[in-house]
Amino acid sequence: MLTPPLSRERLSALQGACTPRSTRLAQRLHTALSGLCRLLAGAAVGLCLASGAAAHTEDEDRLMRVFDPAHVAAARAAVVREQPALVQAISRGGAFGGEFSRPIANRMYSRTDAAAIADAKAKVKVEPYGPRSWLLRLPFVNVAVFDTDEGLVLIDSGYAPAGPMLRELLPTLSPRPVHTIVHTHYHADHAWGAWALMDRGPGGAAPRVVTTAGFLDQMQQDLASHGLVARNNQQFAVPLNWADVIRPTQTFHGSTTLTVGGERFVLTHARGETEDQLWVWVPSRRIVASADYYQGFLPNAGNGKRRQRYVEDWARALRDMAALRPEVVLPMHGPALTDSADIQDRFTGHAALLESVAVQVLQGLNAGWRVDQVVDAVVLPPELARRPDAKEDYGTARDIARMVVKQYGGWWDDIPSHWNPASRARQAREMAALAGGASALIERARSLVATEPALAASLADWAWLAAPRDRAVLQGAFDIYVRRVNDRPAATTTQEALVYFEHLTRLKLLMQDANR
């Protein structure tokens, strides 16, 4: 909503406008709100610091108290306890076709978290798919393992807490060393478990690690924006530098073929969920390791908290994999596919629905429609919308449409006043004044929430942005978002639920502060 708390520019302004003591407090606040605290403080900081330099010291001390990590953790836990429908909505798509684990969900970068490591060991399932081929099913994600005469080939290594599990489990599948690890993309749940295997290659050396050339750039972007990554992915800790990363030892552009133990592994780069994503074809076994291109619900191609995703390239990758006529597909999320005809139907079906969204968006943009009109008009054809693997569990077709818009257009949404707008806080105060006060806005929102929940939430946002220290207004906004989930639990996608979870936690913290 507003700028993140205390950017470099904001700190510079504070240093010029504040006393030495308030400057020190600004620096303390910047440190205190890094990582987890940045998850919640953005809007509150922008609003509370808008009143002028004279109030900086008081507001900074207050925000350090409100968004203290212990307070944030307690508020998050309370929301989880009190809002079962919200948790169900998060879990429904958020498990990505696997088992759910709260410790792992919040500690994917940790090599030492005991609870996350224990869950990875306890919940892994080993599924064989033909001779010397396995899919390791973990909470959230999978790892594909191929045993060759020269050693093991792994497709992905999971999150960091999976490392100890892999170290213990792999020797029970084969006595041979880990020869090659292929990371399909840089995400935390795919490329971080290899740390525990770096002495398990031939002769005790490190195994070969292969990625696309884009892996390095994408990883650097994540490291440079580690606080944003933590906020957007509910992570309590993230790596801060390259020392935490397992670097590839071999990269490629386009496609490449690895030969291990006399078998070919054909790697193909195709932009999709990420810029650097790849998929793997093992012709001798008629197996495709499909990375994240296919899951058993509407593709996660419209994630509003991630960098650009490439909808049309994603569709082409699905058609290219289907054209190989694989007999088995080992995806990195969800169950394996083992029926050739079913694989063809699923891959071409998902390709068709992604293509349909892209075509509709481009037609609308080229016709001169406003961005909101383009997105609102996107509808999947009935034959695609009825597919059992097109359920809007994690995101919606409109989310995918927004990602297509993002690829082809700039940041402007075609609303003239949005080019150089007044601050959201100033707009909110004016809206509240026109309505007769923030309390009046909240009451109107309450009257609409049962019939028009989206409109009610918009009014609630204006109200709390206008009066971020009014306990009754904050409670009203909290209640409206709870109703929005509870009244339509099946229609609340995982992405939407995660946004509401973050917001309810923020509102709870601000209400607790308002009571003091």
ABEGO torsion letter per residue (X at the ends): XBBBBGBAAAAAAAAAABBAAAAAAAAAAAAAABEAAAAAAAAAAAAAAAAEAAAAAAAAAAAAAAABAAAAAAAAAAAAAABAAAAAAAAAAAAGGBBBBAAAAAAAABAABAAAAAAAAAABBBBBBEBGBBBBBBBGBBBBBBBBAAEBBBBEAEBAAAAAAAAAAAAAABABBBABBBBABABAAAAAAAAAAAAABBGGBBBBBBBBAAAAAAAAAAAAAAAAAAAAAGBABBBABAAABBBBABBBBGBBBBBBGGBBBBBBBBBBABAABBBBBBAAAGBBBAEAABBABBBBAABAABBBBBAAAAAAAAAAAAAAGBABBBBABEBBBABAAAAAAAAAAAAAAAAAAAAAAAAAAAAGBBAAAAAAABBBBAAAAABAAABBAABBAAAAAAAAAAAABBABAGBAAAABBBBAAAAAAAAAAAAGEAAAAAAAAAAAAAABAAAAAAAAAAAAAABAABAAAAAAAAAAAAAAAAABAAABBAAAAAAAAAAAAAAAAAAAAAAX
